[in-house]
Amino acid sequence: MNGGVSRSGPLPDGTVDVAVVGGGVVGAAVARELAGREADGRALSVALVEARSDVGDGTSKANTAILHTGFDATPGTLESRLVRRGYELLGGYAERAGIPVERTGAVLVAWTEEELAALPALADKAVKNGYRECETVGADEVYRLVPALGPGALGGLTVPGESIICPWTTTLAFATEALARGAGVLLNTRVEGAQRDGGEETVLLTNRGPLRARWVVNAAGLGSDAVDRLFGHERFTVTPRRGELLVFDKMARPLANRIVLPVPSSRGKGVLISPTIYGNVMLGPTAEDLRDRADTSTSEEGFAFLVDKGLALMPELLKEEVTASYAGLRAATEHGDYQVHLDAAQRYLVLGGIRSTGLTSSMALAEHAAGLLAEAGLVTSVRGQLPEPPRMPNIGEAFPRPYMCDDLIASDPAYGTVVCFCERVTAGEIRDALASPLPPADIDGLRRRTRAMMGRCQGFFCGAEVGRCLALVPDSVEESR
């Protein structure tokens, strides 16, 4: 199968070396990693298979967007090891690919005596996880770090390495580089069955026809347990855990210059306040286990809960405008660790139960997957002369944007033509997104690539013009869909 993007029609003929099921951040990272490898002197052929119309359109698009140090992971778990490794890998990759990251730091705030007493143990846990930069501080230092906090803080634990990152650009960068390395990206392709052909291949039965693969990697997120059952296993059950969040206007950003984390207690992990890479402030999430794996609706109860929490944590924040509320679903399981299982006889690997830390650990999971596949017989080496990582368009507020760059505007006036005034998105950025190797399929995909329609007015002013731009996509881009 040749590389490229396919959104409709019959699947390409032939057999791929590896089919990666799930086009979220983990699946895209795995596809990128394997597409850069060779076996017996031949580049691996890789297909990234995604049921939706775009990569990163499920769990990966709606998380808290934190690049975790792994300080609070359970020591000795696979998650702890991979988050620590992923923090270094993704931090370095973000610099090369232009993924926006802000090294804001974080502080856990203790509001009760129980939480205050838990801080030394959390500092010890961080050391066990290989992170030695945490420091317990008193109430005065907590308020110096975050002056806008509400009254009653008793102390805190600083975590200077915690950072914020763009989850949309991360997934898109992985998938774009996988394409550049020769992988195929099969969108609107839902896996509905799996059959062994009696030899060394698996036939994935999809809504677009059969796909033959010598190896299969299951990174299907909320559907990872369902895909695992297609291979005859009953190892874990994914419970969709809904997390609702409130997004505040950019005018609130001075109130939260760093991440404010809750101290885990007997009542759960609690609610955080975090700046975002886009210049906003985020409050949440809630945590509600559901049955419906597609229910990303928000609720009156969730809104009221977050407002009450926000009033206690940072009263001034609740005086600012809420520009959006949204909900994401996390792939919770009955186990306390990632569910990574290899079946060498089936030539099948599952990467399941990957919670919100999966954004940070994504590159480490991909590295780990390549190692496990090698143990099972798919021995590979990194190819020589790989293309450089793509340089992704910056949509982070703390870094230069096209509308700010006089030389860029002088060379191409489209970068000086603002279409979305709330987010200062230009016609040049929209044009570039629509002509990119992995163009958006709809308005939501365009929003994630440019920030258009994501500001105060939520598209009330610019929605018609953005829609017109999407409707004017050149035929060549339409055909790549």
NORJOPE-V487128 format. One record per residue. PSI is psi in whole degrees, -180 to 180 (NA if undefined). OMEGA is omega in whole degrees, 0 to 359 (none if undefined). NEAR is the number of other C-alpha atoms within 10 Angstrom. Layout:
BEGIN
PSI:OMEGA:NEAR + PSI:OMEGA:NEAR
END
This chain:
BEGIN
133:177:18 + 157:177:15 + 177:181:19 + 175:181:19 + 132:178:21 + 123:181:21 + -11:183:22 + 168:178:15 + 178:179:10 + 151:178:12 + 152:178:17 + 151:178:17 + 167:175:11 + 178:182:10 + 132:176:18 + 155:175:21 + -45:183:20 + 129:169:25 + 124:178:27 + 116:184:27 + 115:180:30 + 114:183:31 + 34:172:33 + -166:185:32 + -36:180:33 + -48:179:31 + -41:179:32 + -37:177:32 + -40:179:29 + -44:179:31 + -42:178:34 + -47:182:26 + -49:184:23 + -32:179:28 + -16:177:27 + 16:183:25 + 163:179:22 + 156:176:18 + 132:181:14 + 38:176:9 + 10:182:10 + 135:179:10 + 137:176:19 + 139:171:22 + 129:188:25 + 137:174:33 + 126:173:31 + 118:190:30 + 118:184:30 + 132:183:28 + -27:183:21 + -180:185:18 + -1:182:20 + 156:173:24 + 154:177:31 + 26:186:27 + 3:180:20 + -125:181:24 + -35:187:21 + -20:184:25 + -11:190:20 + 56:175:21 + -174:184:23 + -3:170:26 + 41:179:23 + 134:173:23 + 103:190:27 + 141:171:25 + -21:184:26 + 15:184:27 + -31:186:26 + 12:177:18 + 163:177:22 + 117:184:17 + 142:177:17 + -6:180:10 + 161:174:13 + -39:179:15 + -45:180:25 + -47:182:24 + -43:185:19 + -32:176:24 + -43:179:28 + -45:179:21 + -41:181:20 + -33:178:28 + -43:179:25 + -45:182:18 + -49:184:17 + -35:177:24 + -43:178:17 + -41:180:12 + -38:181:17 + -39:178:20 + -41:183:12 + -34:185:14 + -5:179:21 + 21:176:19 + 124:184:27 + 130:177:24 + 137:172:23 + 125:181:20 + 73:187:13 + -31:191:18 + 169:181:16 + 160:173:24 + 128:171:25 + 130:184:24 + 127:178:27 + 125:181:25 + -12:180:19 + 165:177:15 + -36:177:10 + -45:180:13 + -39:178:19 + -41:180:20 + -22:182:12 + -14:187:16 + -45:179:22 + -38:179:15 + -36:177:10 + -37:176:21 + -40:177:22 + -40:178:16 + -41:179:19 + -43:179:22 + -42:178:16 + -29:178:17 + 7:177:22 + 9:179:16 + 119:189:18 + 14:186:14 + -3:181:13 + 149:179:20 + 131:175:15 + 138:183:18 + 158:178:17 + 179:184:15 + -37:181:16 + -42:180:14 + -36:177:15 + -46:181:23 + -26:174:18 + -40:180:10 + -40:182:17 + 82:185:20 + -26:186:14 + -2:180:17 + 150:176:23 + 169:181:16 + 153:173:12 + -2:178:12 + 135:184:18 + -21:183:18 + -175:181:25 + 176:177:28 + 120:181:25 + 143:177:24 + 84:189:25 + -20:183:17 + -14:180:19 + 140:187:21 + 168:174:25 + 149:187:25 + 162:176:26 + 110:181:25 + -30:181:26 + -48:181:24 + -33:181:26 + -53:180:28 + -44:181:25 + -38:179:26 + -44:179:27 + -48:182:29 + -38:179:29 + -41:179:26 + -36:175:26 + -43:176:28 + -46:181:23 + -27:179:21 + -1:175:26 + 2:180:21 + 157:171:29 + 142:177:26 + 111:184:29 + 104:182:28 + 166:185:23 + 36:185:21 + 101:185:25 + 125:178:19 + 123:184:24 + -11:180:14 + 166:179:16 + 131:180:21 + 136:170:14 + 137:184:16 + 9:181:10 + -11:179:7 + -128:183:7 + 18:183:12 + 153:172:19 + 138:174:25 + 112:175:18 + 123:180:22 + 116:183:17 + 170:177:18 + -13:179:15 + 12:180:18 + 179:184:16 + 148:174:20 + 122:181:24 + 136:181:24 + 143:177:23 + -31:178:20 + 150:178:21 + 132:173:26 + 123:181:22 + 106:175:25 + 46:192:31 + 12:173:30 + -120:181:31 + -22:179:27 + 10:185:21 + -34:178:24 + -36:178:26 + -43:177:21 + -37:178:22 + -37:179:24 + -28:176:15 + -24:178:16 + 11:173:16 + 18:185:10 + 152:174:11 + 69:189:11 + -24:180:13 + 159:177:18 + 128:178:20 + 127:173:22 + 118:179:22 + 122:180:26 + 111:184:25 + 131:175:26 + 114:178:23 + 144:181:26 + 152:173:26 + 138:179:22 + 125:183:21 + 156:182:26 + 159:181:18 + -24:177:22 + -18:180:13 + -12:188:22 + -39:179:20 + -21:179:15 + -28:186:18 + 86:181:23 + -2:176:20 + 170:180:25 + 131:176:26 + 110:185:25 + 148:173:21 + 156:173:20 + 122:177:25 + 137:181:18 + -173:179:12 + -14:181:8 + 2:178:6 + -170:185:10 + -27:175:14 + -165:189:15 + 142:178:22 + 162:169:23 + 130:183:27 + 138:167:27 + 158:176:29 + 161:181:29 + -15:182:22 + 5:176:21 + 2:180:18 + -176:171:21 + 139:185:27 + 140:177:25 + 125:179:26 + -165:357:25 + 168:165:24 + 179:177:21 + 105:184:19 + 119:178:14 + 132:183:13 + 173:171:13 + -35:184:10 + 117:182:12 + 3:179:16 + 5:187:13 + 92:176:14 + 26:177:19 + 156:173:12 + 166:186:17 + 156:175:13 + -39:181:7 + -43:179:10 + -41:179:21 + -47:181:18 + -41:179:11 + -46:182:16 + -37:177:20 + -45:179:18 + -45:179:13 + -43:181:18 + -39:179:22 + -35:179:15 + -41:185:16 + -44:186:25 + 82:185:20 + -36:181:17 + -29:180:15 + -37:183:27 + -6:174:18 + -12:179:11 + 164:182:15 + 137:170:14 + 118:182:18 + -20:181:16 + 154:168:16 + 144:181:17 + 169:179:17 + 143:174:23 + 159:179:25 + 128:178:30 + 148:183:27 + 77:179:23 + 148:175:24 + 177:179:21 + -2:182:11 + 157:182:12 + 13:182:11 + 166:173:18 + 145:178:20 + 89:181:18 + 115:184:18 + 135:179:16 + 133:174:17 + 96:186:13 + -39:182:16 + -35:179:9 + -7:187:16 + 54:189:21 + 135:179:21 + 132:176:22 + 135:173:22 + 88:187:23 + 170:178:29 + 33:181:29 + 108:185:27 + -160:185:21 + -20:177:20 + -6:181:24 + -28:175:25 + -49:180:30 + -42:187:30 + 1:190:32 + -47:182:29 + -34:177:29 + -37:175:26 + -40:178:28 + -43:178:23 + -43:179:19 + -41:179:15 + -43:179:22 + -38:178:20 + -42:179:14 + -42:179:19 + -35:177:21 + -41:178:14 + -30:182:12 + -4:176:17 + -14:178:11 + 76:183:20 + 124:184:15 + 167:172:20 + 158:181:16 + 131:179:14 + 149:174:17 + 157:176:9 + 46:175:7 + 150:176:13 + 152:176:10 + 152:176:11 + 149:178:18 + 148:174:16 + 106:189:15 + 147:175:18 + 136:181:19 + 126:172:20 + 15:177:26 + 142:185:22 + -24:185:16 + 1:184:13 + 160:184:14 + 132:176:11 + 159:184:17 + -39:183:23 + -16:182:20 + -10:191:13 + 102:183:12 + -41:182:13 + -37:178:11 + -43:180:14 + -38:179:16 + -36:180:11 + -24:181:9 + 99:184:12 + -18:179:15 + -28:179:19 + -7:174:25 + 2:179:21 + 101:184:18 + 129:177:18 + -49:178:24 + 107:186:26 + -31:178:17 + -45:183:19 + 0:178:22 + 49:178:20 + 132:186:24 + 164:177:22 + -34:179:21 + -39:179:20 + -41:178:27 + -44:177:24 + -46:182:16 + -40:179:14 + -41:182:21 + -23:180:23 + 10:184:16 + 166:180:12 + -29:179:17 + 78:187:22 + 159:178:22 + 152:178:22 + -18:185:17 + -176:182:13 + -42:182:16 + -41:178:15 + -37:177:20 + -37:177:21 + -44:182:18 + -23:181:22 + -20:187:23 + -21:188:24 + 4:178:21 + 138:177:27 + 19:182:26 + 11:182:18 + -154:185:21 + -45:187:18 + -7:178:16 + 37:175:16 + 0:181:18 + -40:181:11 + -45:190:15 + -5:187:18 + -42:182:17 + -42:181:11 + -39:177:14 + -42:177:20 + -37:178:14 + -41:178:11 + -42:181:16 + -35:181:19 + -19:182:10 + 20:179:11 + 132:179:14 + 152:181:11 + -36:183:8 + -35:178:9 + -40:176:15 + -42:182:14 + -28:180:11 + -12:178:14 + NA:none:20
END
